């Protein structure tokens, strides 16, 4: 098992390695490919030096954020305990009747609503700043454009695909994926940043909050992974 990277370039390399090891028909590969694109865009923004007010903070945040996904992936590979927020994605990665966009959104749900607050708080503590510091929140918001762009690309691809497949399975799928909104997920994640920061000194209560956050996010991901189609768009067929 490769050590967790400590640079954004290392993260890109590790995500690329993971992608090469997976079949395109694997739901985990669907999310990882999307996350790799986002990380490459963050790396380019950091390299350009014009997007973020505090590039060093964002570099550490990106590495910590990615580390949580990589740790979940490694746990699944080695038979360890997969975090509650990520368990549905790994459990349903090959389930028939689940479309690629469902895997992408379930992964984004787990990573944004569970991992992002943990990474922001850990980075703030590491660098001796608070989430209330203006640059922290403004840089957090700057990432929204990158995430929204990739999510929009995924949704457009999905709509193009289903435009060629107008049948009874499309309606439930459209309803399901339309229920998850990235801007709302990011807003909720920031509320959880503030909550985790405020409850941090309370020890036991903070630990319970983190545990329940993982379970709650996992429930939402499991709903997003409800099988709604008779045929997967990953190149395999399901039973009628």
N, C-alpha and C positions, 0 to 999 in steps of 0.2 A: 504494500500500500504506500503510495507516494505521500510524502509529508504535505501538509496544508501550505500553500504558497504564502509568501510574505510580501509580494509585490503584485501590482495589477498585471504586469506582463506575465508573471508566473501564474496568475489566475487564468488569463487567456490561454496559456499553454496547457494548463490542467483541464480546463473545460474542453479544449480541443481534443485532448487525449481521451477524455471520457466519451466524447461524441464518436470518435473513431472506434471505440470498443463496443458500441451499441448498434443494434439493428434499427433502421429507420422506422420499423413497425412497432418499436418499443415506445410506450407512452412516456417513459423517462427521457428518451432521446428527443421527443418533441419539445419538452420543456427545456432541456439542456441546450438545444440548438438555439432556441429563442433567447435564453439567458446569455449565451455566448455572444450573440449579436449585440445585446444591450451592453455587455461588458466591453466589447471592442469599441463601442461608441463612447463609453465613459473614458476609456484609455485615450482615445483620440482627443476628447475634450480636455483631459488633463495635459496631454502633450501640447495642445494649442495654447493653453494657459489663459484663455479668455472667457471661459464659461463660469468658473467657480471663484468666489472671493477668497476662500481658504483651501487651496489645492492640496496642502499636506493633510488637512483634516479629511478631505474627500478621498484621498488616496488610502488612508488608513480605514475609513469607513467602507470603501469598496472591498478591500481585502477581508475585513472582518465579516462583512455581509456575505460575500462569496464563500467564506470559510464555513458558514453554517450550512449552506447547501452541500458543499463538498463533504462535510462531516456526516450529513444525513446519507449521502450516496455511499460513502465508505462503510457506514454502518450496515446498509442493506447488502453490500457486496460481501462483507465479512461475517454476516449473520448476527451482527450486534443489534442493539435496540434502536430502532428508527424513531426519531422524535414524533410525538403525536401529530403535530401539524403536517408532517410529511408522510405518515403511514399510508393514507389512502392512495396517494400517487403510486407508491411502490406496490401496494397490494393489488391495485387495479390496472397495472401497467400493460397487461396483455388481455384485458377483458374485452370480449366481443361486444359490439354495439356502442362503443365509446369512440367519439370522433376526435381527431387531432386537436381541434380547438379546445375541447374540454380538458385535455391534458395540459395544454398551454395555460389555460386560465386557472386550473387547479393548482399548478405549480406557482403561478404568480400570486395566487391567493395565499398560499403557505409562506412564500418568501417575503411578500410585502407585509402581510398583516401579522405574521409571527416573528420572522427573522429580522426584519428591518428595525422595529423598535429595540430589539435586543442589541443590534449592532450599533445603533445611534447612541444608546445609553453607554455601552461599553467604550465607544470611541470618545465620548465626552469625558468620561472618567479618566481614560488614559491620557487625554490631552489637557486635563484640568480646566475644562470649560463647562458651561451649562447649556442645556437645550434652548434656554431662553436667550442665549447670545444671538444677536441678529444674523450674523453671517451663517450660523449653523442652520437656521431655518430657511434662509434664502437659498443656500446651496442645496438643501434638501428639496426645495421647490424646483430648482433648476434641473434636477434629475427627472422631474415629472415629464418634461418635454421629450426626453429621450425614451422613457418608458411608454409614453402615450403614442409616440411615433411607431414603435415596434408593435404595440398592441393593435393600433389602427391597421398596420400592414397585415397582421394575422387575420383580423376580422374581414378585411377586403378580400383576402385570399379565400376565406371561408365562404363569403357571399358569392364569389365567382364560382366556387365549386358547387354549391347547392343550387345555383341558378341553372345548372345543367341536370339537376336531380329533383324536380318538383314532384314530390309524392308525400304520402301521409306522415313520413318520419321527420320531415323538415320542420313542421310547425312546432312540435315539442322541443326540438333542438334549438331553434331560434329563441323560443321563450326562455329556455334554460340559460343560454350564454348571454342573453340580454340582461339577465338579472344581476350580473356582476359588472361593476363599473370601476375602472382603475383609479379615477379621481377620488371616488368615495373611499376606496381601499386605502389610498395614500393619506387621506384626511383622517381616517380611523387610526391608521398606524401612528400618526403624529400624536393623537390623543393618548395612545398607549405609551408613546415615548414620555409624555408628560406624567402619566400615571406611574410608570415604572421609576421615573426619576424621583417623584414625590414619595413613593412607598419604599424606596431603596433602604433608608435608614431603619425601616421597621422589620427587616430581616425575615422572619417567618411569614408574615403577611405578603411580602414581596415575592417570596418563593412560591407561595400558593397562587398568587396572581399569575406568575409566569406559567405555572403548570396548567391552570385553567385556561389561559390564553391559548396554549398549544392545543388543548382538547377542543375548544370552541372553533378555532380555525380549522382543525381537522374535520369537524362536522360539516363545515361549509364546503370544504374541498370534496368530501364524500358526496355531498349533494350535487356538486358540479360534475362529478364523475358518474352520474346516473346513466346507465345504458339506455339510449333512446333510439338507436338505429338498428336496422336489420343487417346492414353492411358497413364495415369500417372503411374509411377513406385512406387506409394505410396499406392497401394492396392485398388485403385478405378478405375472405368472405365469412359471413356468419350463417348459422343455421336458420332456416326460414321460420 
